[in-house]
Each structure stands twice: as C-alpha cells, then as structure tokens.
C-alpha cells in the first residue's frame, strides 16, 4: 500500500515541477516568435 501512495505523491511532485517549469518558460519568453516579423514584412496585404 505504501508503494501506491509513494507513486501517487511522486507523480504529483513531478507534475507540479513540469507545470512550474512550463509557466517559467512562458514568462521568460521562450516561446516568443522571433522569425515572425521578418516574414510578416514580406507579405502583401492587398
């Protein structure tokens, strides 16, 4: 029984760690599009 409890707690800790790493990466700008403006200026907006 302690094994299941340990695995559930371990899964929750790893999940929270991944969640906080994702939030940190979004806030630090890891997903910003640096190529977009370069290509957007070449588009014709007729």
DSSP file (Angstrom, degrees, kcal/mol; ACC not computed):
  #  RESIDUE AA STRUCTURE BP1 BP2  ACC     N-H-->O    O-->H-N    N-H-->O    O-->H-N    TCO  KAPPA ALPHA  PHI   PSI    X-CA   Y-CA   Z-CA
    1    1 A X     >        0   0    0      0, 0.0     4,-1.8     0, 0.0     5,-0.2   0.000 360.0 360.0 360.0 -35.7    0.0    0.0    0.0
    2    2 A X  H  >  +     0   0    0      1,-0.2     4,-2.5     2,-0.2     5,-0.2   0.801 360.0  60.8 -67.6 -25.9    2.8    2.4    0.7
    3    3 A X  H  > S+     0   0    0      2,-0.2     4,-2.5     1,-0.2    -1,-0.2   0.922 104.8  46.5 -66.3 -43.8    4.1    1.9   -2.8
    4    4 A X  H  > S+     0   0    0      2,-0.2     4,-2.3     1,-0.2    -2,-0.2   0.915 113.5  49.1 -64.8 -42.6    1.0    3.2   -4.4
    5    5 A X  H  X S+     0   0    0     -4,-1.8     4,-2.4     2,-0.2    -2,-0.2   0.915 111.9  49.1 -62.2 -43.6    0.9    6.2   -2.0
    6    6 A X  H  X S+     0   0    0     -4,-2.5     4,-2.7     1,-0.2    -2,-0.2   0.914 111.9  48.5 -62.0 -44.0    4.6    6.9   -2.8
    7    7 A X  H  X S+     0   0    0     -4,-2.5     4,-2.4     2,-0.2    -2,-0.2   0.871 110.8  50.5 -67.5 -36.4    4.0    6.7   -6.6
    8    8 A X  H  X S+     0   0    0     -4,-2.3     4,-2.2     2,-0.2    -2,-0.2   0.933 113.5  45.2 -65.5 -45.3    1.0    9.0   -6.4
    9    9 A X  H  X S+     0   0    0     -4,-2.4     4,-2.4     2,-0.2    -2,-0.2   0.911 113.2  50.7 -64.7 -41.9    2.9   11.6   -4.4
   10   10 A X  H  X S+     0   0    0     -4,-2.7     4,-2.5     1,-0.2     5,-0.2   0.899 110.2  50.1 -62.5 -41.3    5.9   11.2   -6.8
   11   11 A X  H  X S+     0   0    0     -4,-2.4     4,-2.5     2,-0.2    -1,-0.2   0.898 110.9  48.9 -64.1 -41.3    3.6   11.7   -9.8
   12   12 A X  H  X S+     0   0    0     -4,-2.2     4,-2.5     2,-0.2    -2,-0.2   0.911 112.2  48.7 -65.2 -42.2    2.1   14.8   -8.2
   13   13 A X  H  X S+     0   0    0     -4,-2.4     4,-2.2     2,-0.2    -2,-0.2   0.925 113.8  45.7 -65.0 -44.6    5.5   16.3   -7.4
   14   14 A X  H  X S+     0   0    0     -4,-2.5     4,-2.4     2,-0.2    -2,-0.2   0.902 113.3  50.7 -65.6 -40.4    6.8   15.6  -10.9
   15   15 A X  H  X S+     0   0    0     -4,-2.5     4,-2.3     2,-0.2    -2,-0.2   0.913 111.2  47.3 -63.2 -43.6    3.6   17.0  -12.5
   16   16 A X  H  X S+     0   0    0     -4,-2.5     4,-2.6     2,-0.2     5,-0.2   0.888 111.0  52.6 -65.5 -38.2    3.8   20.2  -10.4
   17   17 A X  H  X S+     0   0    0     -4,-2.2     4,-2.2    -5,-0.2    -2,-0.2   0.927 110.7  46.5 -61.9 -44.7    7.5   20.6  -11.3
   18   18 A X  H  X S+     0   0    0     -4,-2.4     4,-2.1     2,-0.2    -2,-0.2   0.891 112.0  51.9 -64.5 -39.2    6.7   20.3  -15.0
   19   19 A X  H  X S+     0   0    0     -4,-2.3     4,-2.4     2,-0.2    -2,-0.2   0.934 111.3  45.9 -62.6 -46.9    3.9   22.8  -14.7
   20   20 A X  H  X S+     0   0    0     -4,-2.6     4,-2.4     1,-0.2    -1,-0.2   0.857 111.2  52.5 -68.1 -34.4    6.1   25.3  -12.9
   21   21 A X  H  X S+     0   0    0     -4,-2.2     4,-2.3    -5,-0.2    -1,-0.2   0.896 110.1  49.2 -65.6 -38.7    8.8   24.9  -15.5
   22   22 A X  H  X S+     0   0    0     -4,-2.1     4,-2.1     2,-0.2    -2,-0.2   0.931 111.3  48.3 -65.2 -45.3    6.3   25.5  -18.3
   23   23 A X  H  X S+     0   0    0     -4,-2.4     4,-2.4     1,-0.2    -2,-0.2   0.913 112.1  50.4 -61.1 -43.0    5.0   28.6  -16.6
   24   24 A X  H  X S+     0   0    0     -4,-2.4     4,-1.9     1,-0.2    -1,-0.2   0.908 109.7  50.1 -61.2 -42.6    8.6   29.9  -16.1
   25   25 A X  H  <>S+     0   0    0     -4,-2.3     5,-2.4     2,-0.2     6,-0.4   0.868 111.1  48.7 -68.0 -35.1    9.4   29.3  -19.7
   26   26 A X  H ><5S+     0   0    0     -4,-2.1     3,-1.1     1,-0.2    -1,-0.2   0.929 113.3  47.1 -67.5 -44.5    6.3   31.1  -20.9
   27   27 A X  H 3<5S+     0   0    0     -4,-2.4    -2,-0.2     1,-0.2    -1,-0.2   0.794 109.2  54.1 -69.0 -27.5    7.1   34.1  -18.7
   28   28 A X  T 3<5S-     0   0    0     -4,-1.9    -1,-0.2    -5,-0.2    -2,-0.2   0.479 117.7-109.7 -87.7  -0.6   10.7   34.2  -19.7
   29   29 A X  T X 5S+     0   0    0     -3,-1.1     3,-1.3    -4,-0.3    -3,-0.2   0.714  70.1 141.8  88.3  21.2    9.9   34.5  -23.4
   30   30 A X  T 3 <S+     0   0    0     -5,-2.4    -4,-0.2     1,-0.3    -5,-0.1   0.754  75.7  47.4 -67.4 -23.0   11.0   31.0  -24.5
   31   31 A X  T 3  S+     0   0    0     -6,-0.4    -1,-0.3    -5,-0.2     2,-0.1   0.221  80.4 128.9-104.8  13.7    8.0   30.8  -26.9
   32   32 A X    <   -     0   0    0     -3,-1.3     2,-0.9     1,-0.1    -6,-0.0  -0.432  63.1-121.3 -68.8 144.0    8.3   34.2  -28.5
   33   33 A X        +     0   0    0      1,-0.2     4,-0.4    -2,-0.1    -1,-0.1  -0.768  37.4 168.3 -90.7 105.2    8.3   34.2  -32.3
   34   34 A X  S    S+     0   0    0     -2,-0.9     4,-0.3     1,-0.2    -1,-0.2   0.662  76.7  51.3 -90.9 -16.5   11.5   35.8  -33.4
   35   35 A X  S  > S+     0   0    0      1,-0.1     4,-1.5     2,-0.1     5,-0.2   0.680  91.3  79.6 -89.9 -19.6   11.1   34.8  -37.1
   36   36 A X  H  > S+     0   0    0      1,-0.2     4,-2.6     2,-0.2     3,-0.4   0.914  89.4  48.4 -59.4 -51.9    7.6   36.1  -37.5
   37   37 A X  H  > S+     0   0    0     -4,-0.4     4,-1.5     1,-0.2    -1,-0.2   0.852 108.1  56.8 -60.5 -33.3    8.2   39.8  -38.0
   38   38 A X  H  4 S+     0   0    0     -4,-0.3     4,-0.3     1,-0.2    -1,-0.2   0.901 115.8  35.6 -63.7 -40.5   10.9   39.1  -40.6
   39   39 A X  H >< S+     0   0    0     -4,-1.5     3,-0.8    -3,-0.4     4,-0.5   0.785 110.4  63.0 -83.5 -28.5    8.5   37.1  -42.7
   40   40 A X  H >< S+     0   0    0     -4,-2.6     3,-0.9     1,-0.2    -2,-0.2   0.833  96.3  57.9 -67.7 -31.8    5.5   39.3  -42.0
   41   41 A X  T 3< S+     0   0    0     -4,-1.5    -1,-0.2     1,-0.2    -2,-0.2   0.699 102.5  56.2 -72.9 -16.5    7.0   42.4  -43.6
   42   42 A X  T <  S+     0   0    0     -3,-0.8    -1,-0.2    -4,-0.3    -2,-0.2   0.610  86.0 103.2 -87.6 -12.4    7.4   40.4  -46.9
   43   43 A X  S <  S-     0   0    0     -3,-0.9     2,-0.6    -4,-0.5    -3,-0.0  -0.439  71.7-129.5 -73.7 142.9    3.6   39.6  -47.0
   44   44 A X        -     0   0    0     -2,-0.1     2,-0.5     1,-0.1    -2,-0.1  -0.830  16.0-164.5 -91.6 123.8    1.4   41.5  -49.4
   45   45 A X              0   0    0     -2,-0.6    -1,-0.1     1,-0.2    -2,-0.0  -0.422 360.0 360.0-106.8  57.0   -1.6   42.9  -47.7
   46   46 A X              0   0    0     -2,-0.5    -1,-0.2     0, 0.0    -2,-0.0   0.464 360.0 360.0 -81.7 360.0   -3.8   43.8  -50.6
